[in-house]
Amino acid sequence: PGRPSASAVAAQAFRLQSSTHLADLSGARVAIRELVDGDIKLALVHNYIIHDDLLEHFPALRRARRLCVVADARGASRLRLERALPRDVELHYPETGHYGTHHTKMFVLVYEGDGGLDFSSMRVGELKAYLQARRVDMSGVLERVEVEALCEATRLANPGQRAGVRVIVHTANLIARDLNEMEQGVWFQDFPPKREGSRGAASPFEDALVEYMEATKWPGSVVGGERFTAESLRCFDFSAAGASFVASVPGYHKGGDMRRWGHLAVREVLRREGAGGSADAPNYAIVANYSSLGSVKAEKATGDSRWLSQEMACSLCAGGAPAADIRLVWPTQDEVRTSWGGWATGCSVPGKYANVMLEHLMHRYYRVGTGEPGARIHTPHIKTFARVDVATGRMAYCLLTSSNMSKAAWGQLQKKETQLFIPSFEAGVLLTPAS
């Protein structure tokens, strides 16, 4: 109960968080709490702000055999969280620099038994191979290639085994306002255990996720006598991932490590998949939607921010010539005031006057809503970065991420571009036609 249907999972690249104010007639929205369900063996909850009513919002976490919360170490929320959560809940605080935060918003849910997982995100051919490798009777299934039928056969073929892992990447802090009143993005996919004989094979998604988990220095958890670490994720088959996992981790990254993190990781994936958008098409713009803006002051010589218009834009164009048309989606005061959540939602969209009201940014701002009298929006907390043909609306790619528009989130090249400095932990998924 509460799980999205197989067809709904397959139909959406990512979805919007459900709203208490608008009826969802298209199936484009989903409540994150609906995705955190089933017989969870181990739940890893990564987030920035987590209120002490976490288990009230996500009752399935209370039933998980082991719960580990990976959170930011600063502020009064840490003390409240430690007092509110049961003693058997594990807490881990990744180390960041002075200006960094643990800003990632992600669930990694490991299931046992049939777990209620839905493998509809796998391709039909892969599901058939998965079942045939287990000598499952395929009569009546091969003739019905609907994903739902294959998923049901997959669940029946795995009684008493770990069903897999569910990865949920989203943009909401785990507080009531973010979960109920604001526009958020949610990506999720289920991954089965690897087949015998393929344990050593890895996919780019798997490598990126495991490397990120290792970078947080999570020590692992013991569940029922079994120790589960970041490396244990390699037991699952991520080869059918419908996105690329891209992340930021704190540090001064050099050499080949530079391309593993931050905006250079985005550049690398776009190059690999040929999805940066046409370099010679003037209609292709970079469209960025975020909920916080760092310092992107202009250079005196050019009157523009080199980091935004050259470094960041170059990565969002797959390392090619940076797009001149950069569009920044940012709500107006009136849009926040008249939004469904009202002024209170503005607390989740912090923008210092000195950062927002820069001359070189003024011509780049675009409204969230239509601007029509009486129109109401959900104040956006979603963060997306896309390359869009503004003439047709066609996207070359779309990135859903926890990263806002800041050097702390994406990193900044230093020392004649031989070093990438990143202060914060972030995570996102990059969706391209190839994925």
N, C-alpha and C positions, 0 to 999 in steps of 0.2 A: 504493500500500500504506500502511496506517495511517490513511488519511483516513476520517472518519466517513461513513456512507452518507447519501444524500440524505434518506431518510426519517428518519434519526436527527437530522439537522440541523433539519429542519422541525418535528419533534415537540417540541423542547425550547426553552423560553424562555431558560433558562440551565441549565448542568449543574454537577455536582460534580466535583472533581478525583478521578481514579481512585486507588484505595488498594491498597497491597501486602498488606493484611491481609484484605480482604473481597472475595468474588467479586461482580461486578456482573452480576446476571441481568436487570436491568430496562433497561439501556442509559442509566441516569441519570448515569453517570460517564464522564469522558473524561480522558486524560492530555494535559496541555498540549503535551508534546513531540510527540504525534501530530498536533497541529494546525499545528505549525511544520515544514512539509515542502514538497516540490515544488521547482520551478525558480524560486528566489527571485532577483529582480533587485535589490531593495533591502529590507533588513530594518532596521526601527527598533525597538529594544528599550528600553522605558521601565521602570525599576524603582528600588527603594530600596536593597535589599541584594542585591548580585550577587557570588557567589563566583567565584574564578578558574577553576573548572571549568565555566564557562558552556558552552563548545563541546563538552564531553563530554556534558552533559545534552541539548543541542540540536545534533546533528551537522549538520542541514540549514543551520544558520547558518554553518558552516565552508565550505559550498559556495556560499553567497550571493555574488553578484557584488560587492555592497557591504554592509557591516555597520556600523551606527551604534548605539552604546550611549548612551542618555540616562540618566544616573545622578545620585545625590546626591553632592555634592562633598566631604562630610565623612568623617572616620574613616580607619582603616587600610585598609579595604576598597578605597578608591580607589587607594592605592599598590599593593596586591596585584593589582588588576585591570589596572592599567597595565603591570605587569611580566609578567602572564600572557598577555594577549591579543596576537595578532600585530600587528605595527606598522601594517599597512594597515587595522586596525579603527579607525573614527573614534569618539572619545569626546566627549560634550558634557555639560556640567554647568550646568543652568539656575540662575540666580541666585535665592536666597531670602534672607529676612531672618534675623536672629540666631536666632529661635525656629522658623524654618520648615525644611521638608525637601522634597526631591523624592520624594514617596511614591507616585506613580502606578505602576500595574502594568499594562502594555499592550504588545502587539506590533502594529505596522503593517507588513504584508508586501506588497510590490508584486511581482507576478508577471509573467513574460513567457512567450511561447509559449502552450501550453494550460495550463501552470502547475499542472495538477492541481486547479484551483479547482472549487468546486461551487456553482452558482447556485441551489440548491434553496430558498434563503431568499427568492428572488423569487416573486411570485405568478404563477400559471399564465398569466393574461392578459398580464402584463408580459413573460414569457418568449416568448409567442407573438408579441407586437408586436416584441420584440427580434429574433426570427428573421425575421419577415416584412419588417422594414425592411432586412434584408440579402439579401432575395430568396432565402432558403433554401427549398429544396423541402420543403414541409410535408406532402406526401402520406404518409400512414401515421402522421403525428405528431398532426395535428389530431384524428384519431379516437381517439388514445391520449393523454389529457390528464394521464397520470401525470407528476408532476414529474421523476422520474428520466429518462423518455424525452426530455422537453424539455431537461433539463440536458445530456444527451449530445448532442443536436442543437446546442445552444449551443456546446459545446466543439468540435464538428466544424466549426462555422461560423467559427471564429476561428483557423485554423492560422497560426502565425507572428506573431500579434499579442499584445499584452499582454492577458492574460486578466482582469486586474483587481487588486483589493486585498482582502486579508483583515485584518479588525480583530478582535483578541482582547483583551478586557478581563477581568481576573481579579484575584485577591486574594493571590497567592502571591509572596513574595520568591523570587528565583532561587537558592535554596540547597536542598540535598538534603532537609533536614528538612521544609521547607515543601512541597516537591514530592511527597514520599512518605508523610509521617506525619500530616499535619494536614488538617482539613476546609477545603477551598477552593472558591470559586465561579468558574465560567468561562463567559463569554458570547463568542460569535464569530459572524461573518457575513461572507460574501463579496459583493463588489460589482463589477459589470462596468464596462467603459469606457462613457462616455456615448455615446449615439447621435448621429450627425451632426444638427445643428440644435438640439440640446438642451444644448450646451456652456455656455450662459450661465445655464441654469436651476439653481438651488441648492435644497437641502432643509435643514430645520432641523438634521438630523444633520450634514450636510456643513459648514454654517456653524460649528457648535459645535466640531467636530473641527479644522477649519482654524484657527479663532481660538485654540484651545488650543495647537496646534502653534506658531503665531506667537508666543504669549505665552512659550513656552520659549526663544525667540530661537535656535532651531536654524538654523544658517546654510545648511542644505541639503547635498546630496551630489551628486557627479558620478559617473555610471555610464555607461561606454561613450561618453563625450563628451557625454552629455545631463545637464543640471543638473536635479535634482529638489529642489523646495522644498515648504514647506507648501502654497503656492498650487497646486502640481501635483496635489494631491489632488482639486482641482475637476474633473479630467479623468474622475473616476469617478462613477458614478450611485448615490447614497446614498438615492434617493427611496423605496426599498422597505425601508429600515432597520426592523428589528423592535423598535427601542428608541429612546429619546432619549439623546443623549450629554450628560452633565452633568459639569462639572469645577470645580475650584478653582485659582486662580492667585494668587500673592502680590501684595499691593498694597492701597492705600486706594482702594476703588472708590466712585465717586459718580455721581449722576444715573442715566441709562439703563444704564450699565455695571454697576450694582449687581445688576441682574436677570440678568446673564450668568453669574454665578459663585456658587459656594458654595450655601448652603441657599436663597438667594433664587432661584437658577436652578431648583432643584427646585420651589419654590413657583410659579414662572412656568410650567413645563411642566405641572404638575398643574392649574393654572387653565386653561391652553389646552386640555387634553385632558379636563377635567371628571372627574378621577380621584382627587380627594382623599378620597373616602369620604363617606358621608352625615353631614352636620353635626349632624343631630338624632337620630342613632342611637346610643344609649348603649352598644351592644355593640361599636362600632368602637374598637379600641385601636391605639396605635402600638407596634410590636414591633421592637426594635433589637437586632441581633446584631453584636458588634464584638470586636476583639482588644486594644484599649487604651483607657483612659479618661483624659481630661484632667481638669483642675480644673473642677468644676461646683459650687462651694460655694454654700450657701444664703444668701439675703438675710436679714438679721436681722429685718426687718419681717414677712416672710411665712414664714420657715422652709423656703423652697424655692428652687431655682435659677431665677432669672428666665430665664436663657439657655436652659435645658433645657425648662422647663414652659411658657414663653411664646414666646420667639423661635424656637427650633428646632421646637417642637411646632406653632406656627402655620404654618411653612413646610411641615411634613409633613402639614398639613391643608389645603393649597392656599391658604393665606392666610386661611382662615376661623377660627372659634373653635377654639382649641387643645384637643385631646383631653385629658381629665383622666387617662385610663388609659394610662400609659406603661410598657411592660414591657421590661426590660433583661435580655437573655440573657447570662449570664456563668458560666463553669465554676467549680465548687467545687474546692478543693484535692484532694479525694479523686477527683473525676472526672479531673483531670489526672494524678494519681499512677497510677490504674488504666487510663488511656487506652492505646490501641494503641502510642503512641510513648513513653509513660512521662513521668517528670519532665522530661526534656530538652525536651519540647514546651512546657513552661511558660515557657521563655525567650522564646518568640514571643508570649506573652500577658502583656505587662507591665502591672501595675496597682499603682501606689503605694498603700500602706495609707491614706494621708491622702486619696487621691482615691476609693478604692473603698468604704471603710467610713464613709461619711457617712450620718447618720441619715435624711435625706430620701430616700436611695436604697434603704434596706433593704427597704421594702415593695414596691419595684419589681422586685427581682431574681427571675429565673426560671431554673430548671435548664436545662442543655443536654440532658441525658439524662433517662431516666425515673426515676432514683433507685432502681431495683430492684437487689437484691443480685446482684453478679456481672456487671451490665451494663457494657459497655465502650463508650467513644465515641472518635471522633477529636477531639483537642483542636481547637476551632474557631479558625481564623484568618480565616474568612469574615466579610465585613461586609455585612449586609443591613439595610435599613430598609423597613418595610412598614406599611400600614394594613389591619388585619385585623378582620373581624367574628368575634369570639371565640365567638359562638353557632353559627355555621355553618362557620367556617374559610375563608370567602370573602375573597380579597384585593382591595382597591380598586386596589392597585399594589404593585410590589416594586422596590426600588432595590438593585442590586449595585454595590459601589464599593470603592475603596481607602481611603476615609475612615473613620476611627474616630470615636468619640464625643468630639469635642474642638472647641474654638473655633479651634484652629490649622488643622484640616482644613476646617471648614464656614464659618468666619468669624464675626465678631461685629459687630452694629450699634453705631455710635458717633454722637456728635454729634446727639442727638435723632433717630436713625434716618435721617440724611442721608448716612451713610458706612458701608460694609462693609469691615472690615479682615480680610484673610486672609493668614496667614504662609506657607502650604504649597501645593505642587502636588499635586492629587489628580484622579482620573478615575473615572467610573462610568457605568452605563447604567440608565435608568429604564424599567421595563416596565409598560405600562398596557393595559387592554383595547383602546384605540384603536390601540396599536402592535403 
